[in-house]
Amino acid sequence: MKFAVKAWSNGRARAGVLHLGSCPSPIETPSLLLSTRKGLPVFISPDLLPSLPSPDSHLLQVSPLHFLEGLSPKTISSVGGLHHMLGLHDYGLAAVARDSVNCLPECDSTNKLGASFETPCGRLLIKPVEYMEMISSLGPNLWATLADEVPTWVSDKRNKTSVDRTVRWMDECIALGPAGGAVFGAVVGGSSIEERGRCAQEVARRNVSGYWIGGFGLGESMDDRPALLNAVTDILPEEKPRLICGLGLPEEVLQGVASGIDLFDSVYIYHLTLGGFALTFPLDGIDKKKSDFQLSDIGVDHTKINLRAIVYRKDASPLVKSCSCYTCQNHTKAYINHLLNVHEMLAQILLEIHNTHHYLGFFRSIREAVKAGKFEQFRRQFLESRRDCLSTAAAANA
């Protein structure tokens, strides 16, 4: 793996290029990792993956814990690892224990032996040696060390313990690590700026290829998050990539980019798709005016639309007129509304294709703003537009 920062904007925001051995083309950052279930997006089959923008969509996030049910690590290893098993030879795989949908950290059950997770298989305690056995069998391009993630409400003592354990487990994982695959050292610290900084200092001393920043999306407020992020990124070396889980909303992604984060998970897309929502916010300039909003658009908050709403039952227009994704080029709101009403899985397939395509476009706009040195202007316009949308929607419903 190789990474290089190519542009900076407003201090910390940055654009870079990530080279992975299995990807034929470099991946530009800030970038979105597609969330998967056992190595594949939940609703997009392998034959539909090429319909997504390339190479932006060629980085997939996997959780080794998903493979605790089914094939054993030994069997996966004998097949040749996850790339061979899935037939995704041109895709990069990033392995992280935490999955914000299916494998959530359970701090009360974590102890000095290993990290506890709530999984589809029940609550499981994962020791570093077991975790590394899974990593070795999967053969990902990059993987994050095991971490003890805690929510914001734990005591200072428990928070300090989580940092100590995470650093100790990182050393164990590195010692047990496979010959291939870039290792990302885990950084935790809960809601404490001091502990975040201490953990970042410890991880920065290790010989790792990048950094996985954990413990976010676990109770911290939007107002507290920038200071916590900056406490970490101010210490980490600039020449190595930074991956984060738990920041999914567009506003949260912008917070992360403003603090110097390079890679984000996409669990937000999963939740939208499962709920029957389609992303619709503009990607070119974010300058839509309140006068453009139609108060008759039921199920709209001007960031996304609810395709379950009755108003779309006879709507023959695409989800977004200017969108070039497969869904918008071939299907209508009325058709997806029908599929949702009759509980056809094709509805989620078409929605995930569009939502992934649209969100990748959002990241592309972010990169362009950073390269132009206008990231803060882009961010401010987006947030102001978002606030105006919500105010207009609230006034319409009053």
Solvent accessible surface area in square Angstrom, and as a share of the most:
residue,aa,sasa,rsa
1,M,75,0.34
2,K,151,0.64
3,F,28,0.12
4,A,41,0.32
5,V,38,0.22
6,K,135,0.57
7,A,21,0.16
8,W,107,0.37
9,S,4,0.03
10,N,89,0.46
11,G,65,0.63
12,R,90,0.33
13,A,1,0.01
14,R,1,0.00
15,A,0,0.00
16,G,3,0.03
17,V,25,0.14
18,L,0,0.00
19,H,84,0.38
20,L,10,0.05
21,G,82,0.78
22,S,27,0.17
23,C,12,0.07
24,P,101,0.63
25,S,46,0.30
26,P,58,0.37
27,I,1,0.01
28,E,66,0.30
29,T,0,0.00
30,P,0,0.00
31,S,1,0.01
32,L,0,0.00
33,L,0,0.00
34,L,6,0.03
35,S,31,0.20
36,T,8,0.05
37,R,67,0.24
38,K,72,0.31
39,G,0,0.00
40,L,40,0.20
41,P,9,0.05
42,V,55,0.32
43,F,22,0.09
44,I,2,0.01
45,S,47,0.30
46,P,61,0.38
47,D,111,0.58
48,L,47,0.23
49,L,1,0.01
50,P,100,0.63
51,S,47,0.31
52,L,5,0.03
53,P,27,0.17
54,S,81,0.52
55,P,35,0.22
56,D,17,0.09
57,S,1,0.01
58,H,21,0.09
59,L,0,0.00
60,L,0,0.00
61,Q,14,0.06
62,V,2,0.01
63,S,3,0.02
64,P,0,0.00
65,L,1,0.01
66,H,4,0.02
67,F,16,0.07
68,L,71,0.36
69,E,60,0.27
70,G,76,0.73
71,L,90,0.45
72,S,52,0.34
73,P,34,0.22
74,K,171,0.72
75,T,54,0.31
76,I,2,0.01
77,S,61,0.39
78,S,92,0.60
79,V,74,0.42
80,G,43,0.41
81,G,7,0.06
82,L,0,0.00
83,H,24,0.11
84,H,109,0.49
85,M,57,0.25
86,L,34,0.17
87,G,44,0.43
88,L,10,0.05
89,H,98,0.44
90,D,75,0.39
91,Y,18,0.07
92,G,0,0.00
93,L,0,0.00
94,A,0,0.00
95,A,0,0.00
96,V,2,0.01
97,A,8,0.06
98,R,6,0.02
99,D,18,0.09
100,S,27,0.17
101,V,44,0.25
102,N,43,0.22
103,C,0,0.00
104,L,76,0.38
105,P,27,0.17
106,E,35,0.16
107,C,14,0.08
108,D,126,0.65
109,S,36,0.24
110,T,15,0.09
111,N,57,0.29
112,K,144,0.61
113,L,96,0.48
114,G,0,0.00
115,A,3,0.02
116,S,3,0.02
117,F,4,0.02
118,E,62,0.28
119,T,15,0.09
120,P,72,0.45
121,C,58,0.34
122,G,34,0.33
123,R,138,0.50
124,L,51,0.25
125,L,62,0.31
126,I,8,0.04
127,K,77,0.32
128,P,7,0.04
129,V,88,0.51
130,E,71,0.32
131,Y,0,0.00
132,M,4,0.02
133,E,102,0.46
134,M,9,0.04
135,I,0,0.00
136,S,56,0.36
137,S,7,0.05
138,L,2,0.01
139,G,41,0.40
140,P,6,0.04
141,N,26,0.13
142,L,1,0.00
143,W,6,0.02
144,A,1,0.01
145,T,3,0.02
146,L,0,0.00
147,A,8,0.06
148,D,1,0.01
149,E,9,0.04
150,V,1,0.01
151,P,14,0.09
152,T,34,0.20
153,W,188,0.66
154,V,31,0.18
155,S,68,0.44
156,D,124,0.64
157,K,165,0.70
158,R,47,0.17
159,N,7,0.04
160,K,103,0.44
161,T,42,0.25
162,S,0,0.00
163,V,0,0.00
164,D,53,0.27
165,R,35,0.13
166,T,0,0.00
167,V,17,0.10
168,R,98,0.36
169,W,2,0.01
170,M,0,0.00
171,D,59,0.30
172,E,69,0.31
173,C,0,0.00
174,I,61,0.31
175,A,88,0.68
176,L,86,0.43
177,G,27,0.26
178,P,41,0.26
179,A,123,0.95
180,G,49,0.47
181,G,38,0.37
182,A,13,0.10
183,V,21,0.12
184,F,0,0.00
185,G,0,0.00
186,A,0,0.00
187,V,0,0.00
188,V,1,0.00
189,G,0,0.00
190,G,3,0.03
191,S,58,0.37
192,S,23,0.15
193,I,83,0.42
194,E,132,0.59
195,E,28,0.13
196,R,0,0.00
197,G,11,0.10
198,R,73,0.27
199,C,0,0.00
200,A,0,0.00
201,Q,85,0.38
202,E,44,0.20
203,V,0,0.00
204,A,31,0.24
205,R,164,0.60
206,R,58,0.21
207,N,140,0.72
208,V,6,0.03
209,S,39,0.25
210,G,0,0.00
211,Y,0,0.00
212,W,5,0.02
213,I,0,0.00
214,G,0,0.00
215,G,4,0.04
216,F,0,0.00
217,G,40,0.38
218,L,33,0.16
219,G,53,0.51
220,E,19,0.09
221,S,54,0.35
222,M,77,0.34
223,D,131,0.68
224,D,82,0.43
225,R,8,0.03
226,P,43,0.27
227,A,48,0.37
228,L,6,0.03
229,L,0,0.00
230,N,34,0.17
231,A,18,0.14
232,V,0,0.00
233,T,8,0.05
234,D,90,0.46
235,I,60,0.30
236,L,5,0.02
237,P,37,0.23
238,E,104,0.47
239,E,109,0.49
240,K,46,0.20
241,P,2,0.01
242,R,7,0.03
243,L,0,0.00
244,I,0,0.00
245,C,1,0.01
246,G,14,0.14
247,L,0,0.00
248,G,7,0.07
249,L,83,0.41
250,P,3,0.02
251,E,30,0.14
252,E,22,0.10
253,V,0,0.00
254,L,0,0.00
255,Q,16,0.07
256,G,0,0.00
257,V,1,0.00
258,A,23,0.18
259,S,4,0.02
260,G,0,0.00
261,I,1,0.01
262,D,0,0.00
263,L,0,0.00
264,F,0,0.00
265,D,4,0.02
266,S,5,0.03
267,V,16,0.09
268,Y,22,0.08
269,I,5,0.03
270,Y,38,0.15
271,H,99,0.44
272,L,9,0.04
273,T,0,0.00
274,L,86,0.43
275,G,28,0.26
276,G,0,0.00
277,F,55,0.23
278,A,0,0.00
279,L,0,0.00
280,T,32,0.19
281,F,6,0.03
282,P,40,0.25
283,L,46,0.23
284,D,122,0.63
285,G,35,0.33
286,I,8,0.04
287,D,105,0.54
288,K,97,0.41
289,K,141,0.60
290,K,110,0.46
291,S,96,0.62
292,D,73,0.38
293,F,17,0.07
294,Q,109,0.48
295,L,130,0.64
296,S,77,0.50
297,D,56,0.29
298,I,113,0.57
299,G,32,0.31
300,V,29,0.16
301,D,27,0.14
302,H,28,0.13
303,T,8,0.05
304,K,42,0.18
305,I,10,0.05
306,N,39,0.20
307,L,0,0.00
308,R,104,0.38
309,A,14,0.11
310,I,127,0.64
311,V,63,0.36
312,Y,9,0.03
313,R,131,0.48
314,K,186,0.79
315,D,38,0.20
316,A,83,0.64
317,S,27,0.18
318,P,36,0.23
319,L,7,0.03
320,V,28,0.16
321,K,171,0.72
322,S,105,0.68
323,C,12,0.07
324,S,78,0.50
325,C,2,0.01
326,Y,95,0.36
327,T,0,0.00
328,C,10,0.06
329,Q,116,0.52
330,N,84,0.43
331,H,46,0.20
332,T,42,0.25
333,K,30,0.13
334,A,23,0.18
335,Y,78,0.30
336,I,0,0.00
337,N,2,0.01
338,H,94,0.42
339,L,8,0.04
340,L,4,0.02
341,N,72,0.37
342,V,74,0.42
343,H,163,0.73
344,E,87,0.39
345,M,110,0.49
346,L,65,0.32
347,A,0,0.00
348,Q,26,0.12
349,I,36,0.18
350,L,3,0.01
351,L,0,0.00
352,E,10,0.05
353,I,1,0.01
354,H,0,0.00
355,N,0,0.00
356,T,4,0.02
357,H,26,0.11
358,H,8,0.04
359,Y,1,0.00
360,L,3,0.01
361,G,2,0.02
362,F,1,0.00
363,F,1,0.00
364,R,92,0.33
365,S,16,0.10
366,I,0,0.00
367,R,12,0.04
368,E,105,0.47
369,A,10,0.08
370,V,0,0.00
371,K,108,0.46
372,A,66,0.51
373,G,42,0.41
374,K,116,0.49
375,F,1,0.00
376,E,60,0.27
377,Q,79,0.35
378,F,19,0.08
379,R,46,0.17
380,R,120,0.44
381,Q,66,0.29
382,F,6,0.03
383,L,41,0.21
384,E,76,0.34
385,S,16,0.10
386,R,46,0.17
387,R,138,0.50
388,D,61,0.31
389,C,6,0.04
390,L,84,0.42
391,S,68,0.44
392,T,23,0.13
393,A,22,0.17
394,A,64,0.50
395,A,74,0.57
396,A,47,0.36
397,N,131,0.67
398,A,122,0.95
